[in-house]
Amino acid sequence: MLYTSGISKLTELKADDKVGVMFCLVISLIQTESCNLILSESNLTDTQLNDMLYVLELMLCYWAWLKMDTYWALNDAEAFHDVQQAIEMLLREIIELIPRTTGNGWEIAKIHEQLHIAFNIILFGAHRNVHTGPTEHNHIEHTKKPSKQVQRKKKFLIGN
């Protein structure tokens, strides 16, 4: 697989495709040859590479968990608390262990949204039943992109 623009430029991919990219990275990182190549071509340490592998594996497990049909019993407060703690730990690990540089900061709003997942499961049931990805994508295509063209013309109308 070649990512000539880098893996951080893959914003137009669907979530399933992004998970596929993560899975390919995990497969690559568990291969000695790939690790040696990455270490020789980058300024990452062996520990950083292992940390990245660990976090990518956590993210793949979280993705699979989100796809489950059922979760904990509605009245099981301890299970709810454990889920909240696990999600918080995952987010901390992502922020602390995945290297980033200036200008490539984390989308704080998207990270914060993950803190609401467990409560949303209580309110709405299985996460897969309330997936808004297709709706949001249509919103981008049919509202946000066309509005940019209209807003550009708006400043010319104000002057008249």
C-alpha positions in Angstrom: 0.0 0.0 0.0 1.3 3.4 -0.9 0.1 6.5 0.8 1.9 9.2 -1.2 0.2 12.1 0.5 0.6 10.5 4.0 -2.1 8.8 6.1 -3.2 12.0 7.7 -4.5 13.3 4.4 -7.2 10.6 4.0 -10.0 12.7 5.3 -12.4 11.9 2.5 -12.4 8.2 3.3 -15.4 6.6 4.9 -15.0 5.3 8.4 -14.9 1.7 7.3 -12.0 2.5 4.9 -10.1 4.3 7.7 -10.5 1.3 9.9 -9.0 -0.8 7.0 -6.0 1.6 6.8 -5.6 1.2 10.6 -5.7 -2.6 10.2 -3.1 -2.4 7.5 -0.9 -0.3 9.7 -1.2 -2.8 12.5 -0.3 -5.7 10.2 2.7 -3.7 9.0 3.8 -2.8 12.5 3.9 -6.4 13.7 6.3 -7.3 10.9 10.0 -6.9 11.8 10.9 -5.7 8.3 8.3 -3.0 8.3 9.4 -1.8 11.8 13.0 -1.7 10.7 12.2 0.3 7.6 10.0 2.8 9.6 12.7 3.2 12.3 15.4 3.8 9.6 13.3 6.3 7.6 11.8 8.3 10.5 12.8 9.8 13.8 10.6 7.5 15.8 12.0 5.3 18.6 11.2 1.7 19.0 9.1 2.6 22.1 7.1 5.1 20.1 6.4 2.5 17.4 5.3 0.0 20.0 3.0 2.7 21.6 1.5 3.4 18.2 0.8 -0.2 17.6 -0.8 -0.5 21.0 -3.1 2.4 20.4 -4.0 1.3 16.9 -5.0 -2.1 18.3 -7.1 -0.4 21.0 -8.8 1.7 18.4 -9.6 -1.4 16.3 -11.1 -3.1 19.4 -13.1 0.0 20.2 -14.4 0.1 16.6 -15.5 -3.6 16.8 -17.1 -2.9 20.2 -19.1 -0.1 18.7 -20.5 -2.5 16.2 -22.0 -4.9 18.8 -25.7 -5.5 18.8 -26.1 -5.6 22.6 -24.2 -4.1 25.5 -24.7 -4.2 29.3 -28.0 -4.5 31.2 -29.8 -1.2 31.4 -29.8 -1.2 35.2 -26.1 -2.3 35.6 -24.5 1.0 36.9 -21.2 -0.7 37.5 -20.9 -1.9 33.9 -21.8 1.6 32.7 -19.1 3.1 34.9 -16.5 0.5 33.6 -17.4 1.4 30.0 -17.0 5.1 30.8 -13.6 4.5 32.4 -12.4 2.3 29.4 -13.4 5.0 26.9 -11.6 7.7 28.9 -8.5 5.5 29.1 -8.6 4.9 25.3 -8.8 8.6 24.6 -5.9 9.4 27.1 -3.8 6.7 25.4 -4.5 8.2 21.9 -3.6 11.7 23.0 -0.5 10.6 24.9 1.0 7.9 22.7 0.3 8.9 19.1 2.9 11.4 18.1 1.7 14.6 16.5 3.4 17.9 15.4 2.3 21.5 15.4 -0.6 22.0 13.0 -1.7 18.3 13.3 -3.5 18.6 16.6 -6.4 16.4 17.6 -10.0 17.2 16.8 -11.0 18.0 20.3 -14.7 18.0 19.5 -14.5 14.5 18.1 -12.6 13.2 21.0 -15.0 14.8 23.4 -18.0 13.2 21.5 -16.6 9.8 22.5 -17.1 10.6 26.1 -20.9 10.6 25.4 -21.0 7.1 23.7 -21.8 5.1 26.8 -24.7 7.4 27.9 -26.0 7.5 24.3 -26.1 3.7 24.4 -28.3 3.9 27.5 -30.6 6.5 25.8 -30.8 5.2 22.2 -29.6 1.5 22.4 -26.9 0.0 20.3 -24.5 2.5 18.8 -25.0 1.1 15.3 -28.7 1.9 15.4 -28.1 5.6 15.6 -25.2 6.0 13.1 -25.4 9.4 11.5 -22.5 9.1 9.1 -24.5 8.9 5.9 -26.7 11.8 7.0 -23.7 13.9 7.9 -22.0 13.1 4.6 -25.1 14.2 2.7 -25.2 17.4 4.8 -21.7 18.1 3.7 -22.4 17.5 0.0 -25.8 19.1 -0.2 -25.5 22.0 2.3 -22.0 22.9 3.3 -20.3 22.8 -0.1 -23.0 24.7 -2.0 -23.2 27.3 0.8 -19.6 28.2 0.3 -20.4 29.4 -3.2 -23.3 31.5 -2.1 -21.3 33.0 0.8 -18.6 34.1 -1.6 -21.1 36.1 -3.6 -22.6 37.6 -0.5 -19.8 40.1 0.1 -20.4 41.6 -3.4 -24.1 42.2 -2.6 -23.4 44.0 0.7 -21.4 46.7 -1.1 -24.4 47.6 -3.4 
